[in-house]
Amino acid sequence: MESRIAKIVTGFNSDDYVVDDTITGAYKWDKQDIIFYMHEVNDAYKSIKYIKKYTMLSAKEQEEYIYIPDSGCFYKCIFQFNEKWYLIGFIVNRL
């Protein structure tokens, strides 16, 4: 899993990115934080409470969207193909 995480992963983390209900700026993920949250993503993926959607953003980019309908709780993983698929974007919004 770690080998498929790009050197720079941007996105959003509702746990530590919002201060006084305001987005604080560009967010870059630390690799260890991604690994921590990926355990939650895997659990959500297996749960029947979550819906999974896949969208091709371009010929070389795909989005995986895992969410609970009408809750605001979701995970988005954005992958880019460069000889292999790499995680380049990660958005976590937990309530």
C-alpha positions as semicolon CSV with decimal commas, in nm:
position;residue;x (nm);y (nm);z (nm)
1;M;0,000;0,000;0,000
2;E;0,270;0,251;0,093
3;S;0,445;0,207;-0,240
4;R;0,128;0,329;-0,419
5;I;0,111;0,660;-0,230
6;A;0,251;0,951;-0,433
7;K;0,524;1,167;-0,280
8;I;0,281;1,456;-0,248
9;V;-0,084;1,387;-0,168
10;T;-0,317;1,684;-0,139
11;G;-0,672;1,696;-0,015
12;F;-0,867;1,764;0,299
13;N;-0,899;1,624;0,652
14;S;-1,193;1,746;0,856
15;D;-1,024;1,623;1,176
16;D;-0,745;1,881;1,170
17;Y;-0,798;2,110;0,873
18;V;-1,088;2,326;0,986
19;V;-1,033;2,597;1,246
20;D;-1,343;2,778;1,374
21;D;-1,545;2,633;1,083
22;T;-1,302;2,786;0,830
23;I;-1,076;2,602;0,588
24;T;-0,720;2,705;0,672
25;G;-0,545;2,663;0,336
26;A;-0,388;2,399;0,113
27;Y;-0,359;2,062;0,282
28;K;-0,081;1,811;0,220
29;W;-0,108;1,468;0,374
30;D;0,168;1,302;0,572
31;K;0,217;0,943;0,453
32;Q;0,167;0,801;0,804
33;D;-0,163;0,989;0,840
34;I;-0,283;0,843;0,510
35;I;-0,200;0,493;0,628
36;F;-0,388;0,557;0,955
37;Y;-0,703;0,673;0,773
38;M;-0,683;0,398;0,511
39;H;-0,782;0,150;0,780
40;E;-1,106;0,349;0,820
41;V;-1,154;0,362;0,443
42;N;-1,116;-0,015;0,420
43;D;-1,370;-0,064;0,700
44;A;-1,611;0,178;0,529
45;Y;-1,563;-0,002;0,199
46;K;-1,674;-0,328;0,360
47;S;-1,969;-0,171;0,545
48;I;-2,321;-0,185;0,403
49;K;-2,388;0,165;0,546
50;Y;-2,157;0,319;0,286
51;I;-2,218;0,359;-0,086
52;K;-1,927;0,332;-0,328
53;K;-1,897;0,529;-0,654
54;Y;-1,618;0,532;-0,908
55;T;-1,565;0,813;-1,157
56;M;-1,306;0,850;-1,430
57;L;-1,190;1,212;-1,401
58;S;-0,967;1,184;-1,707
59;A;-0,793;0,911;-1,905
60;K;-0,537;0,877;-1,626
61;E;-0,729;0,981;-1,314
62;Q;-1,000;0,799;-1,122
63;E;-1,195;0,893;-0,811
64;E;-1,326;0,649;-0,552
65;Y;-1,605;0,801;-0,340
66;I;-1,723;0,612;-0,031
67;Y;-2,003;0,781;0,164
68;I;-2,305;0,751;0,389
69;P;-2,601;0,913;0,210
70;D;-2,734;1,238;0,362
71;S;-2,472;1,239;0,638
72;G;-2,180;1,450;0,516
73;C;-1,950;1,161;0,610
74;F;-1,731;1,049;0,319
75;Y;-1,390;0,947;0,190
76;K;-1,256;1,034;-0,155
77;C;-0,945;0,878;-0,298
78;I;-0,807;1,015;-0,623
79;F;-0,572;0,792;-0,818
80;Q;-0,349;0,878;-1,112
81;F;-0,203;0,628;-1,355
82;N;0,170;0,661;-1,420
83;E;0,277;0,306;-1,515
84;K;0,085;0,205;-1,198
85;W;-0,205;0,361;-1,006
86;Y;-0,092;0,604;-0,733
87;L;-0,293;0,785;-0,469
88;I;-0,255;1,159;-0,539
89;G;-0,556;1,304;-0,357
90;F;-0,727;1,206;-0,035
91;I;-1,029;1,372;0,125
92;V;-1,168;1,271;0,463
93;N;-1,483;1,429;0,604
94;R;-1,595;1,265;0,925
95;L;-1,873;1,393;1,144
